[in-house]
Amino acid sequence: IPENWILLDMQSMVNIFWNKAFLTNVRQASGAPLTLKSDGGLTATECIGDLHNFGKVRFNPNCLANIISLAAVCCVCRVTMDTAVEPAIIVHCKD
């Protein structure tokens, strides 16, 4: 998966990035680490960062992809899809 891609996941409940270049203010999260289970096994993350036009996301440099939840994106951006026009999901960012 290219490092500059952000995967829009329709089933994810967590927003997690491995590419620090997308984030600002990467810091230690308060509380216990978040442990995630996927096809690749278990991974824990203790850090969070801020994603422009979105908000806080988890950060773990050992993850395989930058993943953002479609449900979370819909809370901050308009999302449209019309396959009669284009085979795409379009996220309309604030800027």
Secondary structure as UniProt FT lines:
FT   TURN            3..4
FT   STRAND          7..9
FT   STRAND          16..17
FT   HELIX           20..22
FT   STRAND          23..28
FT   STRAND          34..38
FT   TURN            39..40
FT   STRAND          41..45
FT   STRAND          47..51
FT   TURN            52..54
FT   STRAND          55..59
FT   TURN            61..62
FT   STRAND          67..69
FT   HELIX           70..76
FT   STRAND          78..81
FT   TURN            83..85
FT   STRAND          89..92
//
